[in-house]
């Protein structure tokens, strides 16, 4: 096979891959976007592209130009990926999230934040995180417990990739999230070099481990390590002390800006 034909074949394969992607598109939770054409339109476009490639003799340059146009101006670029077809998860409404987060604030956070030991939780200070001028002002680094965690998508993808490819994790079908509360960080075997005890002691956080369950949901195996990997994941745990380890909020001060906590704290204590 000549170099020209080899390059053409390789480019042909790339075009077919792109055509397949166009048939599915790209999913990012914006399925209601009115500018996105229906999946049938994308599928028809992919078939038309494939037929055109088969019927005509394209040079490598022509195929490269075709690829550039597909990548830059494809009308179906935002269609859901085929791998997301049949995706199944249970969502809750925005109003429910706000209501439940306010309930957590009243029933849990108000009791785990040391600020409220000397300043009893009430109508005047329940929104100390999101309102200006609440007195006395708290020390956000150690007086106020965390109210949410932000998980980096690349870190999550890396963790899931490791779990799916570790040969020691046969049959894993779930992730378990353990709620935890930091203590004695100055003596921690795994966190002493990354967390400032004065900042993170007594802060709520979460850790994930892979598990295998049966059809009834009963735990068959729970994995904390294999021969090749440590498997207990605390999101953001690779960050240094100068960053927001675990991506908890708080700390730092101002972390709730632009979040739903502003709406949550529009609901007073119930």
C-alpha positions as CSV (number, residue, x, y, z in Angstrom):
1,X,0.0,0.0,0.0
2,X,1.4,3.4,-1.0
3,X,1.9,6.2,1.5
4,X,-0.8,8.2,-0.3
5,X,-3.3,5.3,0.0
6,X,-2.3,4.6,3.6
7,X,-2.8,8.2,4.6
8,X,-6.1,8.3,2.8
9,X,-7.3,5.2,4.5
10,X,-6.3,6.6,7.9
11,X,-8.1,9.8,7.2
12,X,-11.1,7.9,6.0
13,X,-11.3,6.0,9.3
14,X,-11.1,9.4,11.1
15,X,-13.9,10.8,9.0
16,X,-16.1,7.7,9.8
17,X,-15.3,8.1,13.5
18,X,-16.3,11.8,13.3
19,X,-19.5,10.9,11.4
20,X,-20.4,8.4,14.1
21,X,-19.7,11.1,16.7
22,X,-22.0,13.5,14.8
23,X,-24.7,10.9,14.9
24,X,-24.5,10.8,18.6
25,X,-22.9,14.2,19.3
26,X,-21.8,15.5,22.7
27,X,-23.7,15.3,26.0
28,X,-23.3,17.9,28.7
29,X,-26.8,18.0,30.3
30,X,-28.2,20.6,27.8
31,X,-30.7,18.3,26.1
32,X,-33.3,21.1,26.1
33,X,-31.3,23.4,23.9
34,X,-33.6,24.5,21.1
35,X,-30.7,25.0,18.7
36,X,-29.7,21.3,18.8
37,X,-31.2,19.3,15.9
38,X,-33.1,16.0,16.6
39,X,-31.0,12.8,16.7
40,X,-32.7,11.6,13.5
41,X,-31.2,14.6,11.6
42,X,-27.8,13.8,12.9
43,X,-28.1,10.1,12.0
44,X,-29.2,11.0,8.5
45,X,-26.2,13.4,8.2
46,X,-23.8,10.7,9.3
47,X,-25.2,8.2,6.7
48,X,-25.0,10.8,4.0
49,X,-21.3,11.5,4.9
50,X,-20.5,7.8,4.9
51,X,-22.2,7.2,1.5
52,X,-20.4,10.1,0.0
53,X,-17.0,8.8,1.2
54,X,-17.7,5.3,-0.3
55,X,-19.1,6.6,-3.6
56,X,-16.4,9.1,-4.3
57,X,-12.6,8.9,-4.6
58,X,-11.2,11.5,-2.3
59,X,-7.6,12.6,-1.9
60,X,-6.0,13.0,1.5
61,X,-6.2,16.8,1.2
62,X,-9.9,16.7,0.4
63,X,-10.6,14.4,3.3
64,X,-8.5,16.6,5.6
65,X,-10.5,19.6,4.5
66,X,-13.7,17.7,5.1
67,X,-12.6,16.8,8.7
68,X,-11.8,20.4,9.4
69,X,-15.2,21.5,8.3
70,X,-16.9,18.8,10.3
71,X,-15.0,19.6,13.5
72,X,-15.6,23.4,13.2
73,X,-19.1,23.7,11.9
74,X,-21.0,20.5,12.4
75,X,-24.7,21.2,13.2
76,X,-24.9,18.1,15.3
77,X,-21.9,18.7,17.5
78,X,-24.0,19.0,20.7
79,X,-26.0,15.8,20.3
80,X,-25.8,13.3,23.1
81,X,-23.1,10.7,22.8
82,X,-24.1,7.2,22.0
83,X,-22.6,6.0,25.2
84,X,-25.1,8.1,27.1
85,X,-28.1,6.5,25.4
86,X,-30.2,4.9,28.0
87,X,-28.4,6.7,30.8
88,X,-30.3,6.2,34.0
89,X,-30.1,8.4,37.1
90,X,-32.6,10.0,39.4
91,X,-32.7,13.7,39.6
92,X,-34.4,16.0,42.1
93,X,-35.8,19.5,41.5
94,X,-33.9,22.7,42.3
95,X,-36.6,23.6,44.9
96,X,-36.1,20.3,46.7
97,X,-32.3,20.7,46.8
98,X,-32.7,24.2,48.3
99,X,-35.2,22.9,50.9
100,X,-33.1,19.8,51.8
101,X,-29.9,21.9,52.0
102,X,-31.7,24.3,54.4
103,X,-32.8,21.4,56.5
104,X,-29.2,20.1,56.7
105,X,-28.1,23.6,57.7
106,X,-30.7,23.7,60.6
107,X,-30.4,20.1,61.8
108,X,-26.7,19.3,61.2
109,X,-24.5,22.2,60.3
110,X,-25.8,24.4,63.1
111,X,-24.6,21.7,65.6
112,X,-21.3,20.9,64.0
113,X,-20.0,24.5,63.6
114,X,-18.1,25.6,66.7
115,X,-19.2,29.2,66.0
116,X,-22.7,28.4,67.4
117,X,-21.4,27.1,70.7
118,X,-20.8,30.7,71.9
119,X,-23.5,32.2,69.6
120,X,-26.7,30.1,69.8
121,X,-28.1,29.4,66.3
122,X,-31.1,31.7,65.7
123,X,-32.8,34.0,63.2
124,X,-30.0,36.5,63.6
125,X,-27.1,34.4,62.6
126,X,-28.2,31.3,60.7
127,X,-27.0,33.0,57.5
128,X,-23.6,33.9,58.8
129,X,-22.0,32.4,55.7
130,X,-23.9,34.2,53.1
131,X,-25.0,37.5,54.7
132,X,-23.0,40.7,55.3
133,X,-22.8,42.2,58.8
134,X,-23.7,39.2,61.0
135,X,-22.0,39.8,64.4
136,X,-19.8,38.5,65.7
137,X,-18.1,37.6,62.5
138,X,-16.8,34.0,62.4
139,X,-13.3,32.8,61.6
140,X,-14.2,30.9,58.4
141,X,-11.1,28.7,58.7
142,X,-12.0,27.0,61.9
143,X,-15.4,28.3,63.3
144,X,-17.7,27.2,60.4
145,X,-18.1,23.6,59.2
146,X,-18.3,22.7,55.6
147,X,-21.6,22.8,53.7
148,X,-20.6,21.3,50.3
149,X,-17.7,19.7,48.4
150,X,-16.8,20.5,44.8
151,X,-15.4,17.5,42.8
152,X,-13.1,18.1,39.8
153,X,-14.3,16.2,36.8
154,X,-10.8,15.2,35.6
155,X,-10.0,13.8,39.0
156,X,-13.3,11.9,39.1
157,X,-12.7,10.5,35.6
158,X,-9.2,9.4,36.6
159,X,-10.5,7.6,39.7
160,X,-13.3,5.9,37.7
161,X,-10.8,4.9,35.0
162,X,-8.5,3.3,37.7
163,X,-11.4,1.4,39.2
164,X,-12.6,0.1,35.8
165,X,-9.1,-1.0,34.7
166,X,-7.6,-2.4,38.0
167,X,-7.4,-6.2,37.5
168,X,-8.0,-6.7,41.2
169,X,-11.4,-5.1,41.1
170,X,-13.5,-7.8,39.5
171,X,-17.3,-7.3,39.9
172,X,-17.2,-3.8,41.3
173,X,-20.5,-2.1,40.5
174,X,-20.9,0.7,43.0
175,X,-19.1,3.6,44.7
176,X,-19.7,4.0,48.4
177,X,-19.4,7.5,49.9
178,X,-18.4,7.6,53.6
179,X,-19.2,10.7,55.5
180,X,-16.4,11.7,57.8
181,X,-15.2,14.5,60.1
182,X,-11.5,15.3,60.3
183,X,-9.7,15.0,63.7
184,X,-6.1,14.8,64.9
185,X,-4.8,15.7,61.5
186,X,-1.4,16.6,63.0
187,X,-1.0,12.8,63.6
188,X,-2.6,11.6,60.4
189,X,-0.6,9.0,58.5
190,X,-1.9,10.1,55.1
191,X,-2.9,13.7,55.5
192,X,-0.4,15.3,57.8
193,X,1.6,16.8,55.0
194,X,-1.4,18.2,53.1
195,X,-3.9,19.5,55.6
196,X,-3.4,22.3,58.1
197,X,-5.0,20.9,61.4
198,X,-6.1,24.4,62.4
199,X,-8.1,24.7,59.2
200,X,-9.5,21.3,58.7
201,X,-9.9,19.6,62.1
202,X,-13.6,19.1,62.8
203,X,-14.6,19.8,59.2
204,X,-17.1,17.4,57.5
205,X,-15.9,15.7,54.4
206,X,-16.4,12.5,52.3
207,X,-14.3,9.5,51.1
208,X,-15.2,7.1,48.3
209,X,-14.5,3.4,48.0
210,X,-15.5,0.9,45.3
211,X,-17.8,-2.0,46.3
212,X,-19.5,-5.0,44.9
213,X,-23.2,-5.6,45.7
214,X,-25.6,-8.3,44.8
215,X,-29.1,-7.8,43.3
216,X,-30.5,-7.1,46.7
217,X,-28.0,-4.3,47.3
218,X,-26.1,-6.3,50.0
219,X,-22.4,-5.7,50.2
220,X,-20.3,-8.6,48.8
221,X,-16.9,-6.9,48.8
222,X,-15.5,-3.5,49.7
223,X,-12.1,-2.5,48.4
224,X,-9.7,-0.1,50.1
225,X,-6.6,-1.2,48.1
226,X,-5.3,-3.7,45.6
227,X,-1.8,-4.8,44.8
228,X,-1.4,-1.9,42.4
229,X,-3.6,0.9,43.8
230,X,-4.8,2.7,46.9
231,X,-8.6,3.0,46.5
232,X,-9.9,5.4,49.2
233,X,-10.4,8.7,47.4
234,X,-11.0,12.0,49.1
235,X,-11.7,14.5,46.3
236,X,-9.0,17.2,46.0
237,X,-6.6,15.2,48.2
238,X,-3.7,15.8,45.8
239,X,-3.8,19.5,46.5
240,X,-1.4,21.2,48.9
241,X,-2.2,23.2,52.0
242,X,-2.1,26.4,50.1
243,X,-5.1,25.2,48.1
244,X,-8.5,24.2,49.2
245,X,-7.9,20.5,50.0
246,X,-11.1,18.4,49.4
247,X,-12.6,21.5,47.8
248,X,-14.7,22.0,50.9
249,X,-16.8,25.1,51.5
250,X,-15.9,26.6,53.9
251,X,-13.0,27.2,54.0
252,X,-12.2,29.6,52.5
253,X,-14.2,32.8,53.1
254,X,-16.3,33.7,50.1
255,X,-16.5,30.2,48.8
256,X,-20.3,30.3,48.8
257,X,-20.4,33.3,46.4
258,X,-22.4,32.5,43.3
259,X,-23.7,29.2,44.7
260,X,-27.2,28.0,45.7
261,X,-26.4,28.6,49.3
262,X,-27.5,32.2,48.8
263,X,-31.0,30.9,48.0
264,X,-30.8,28.3,50.7
265,X,-30.2,31.0,53.3
266,X,-33.2,32.9,52.0
267,X,-35.1,30.3,53.9
268,X,-34.9,31.0,57.6
269,X,-34.6,28.3,60.3
270,X,-37.6,26.0,60.4
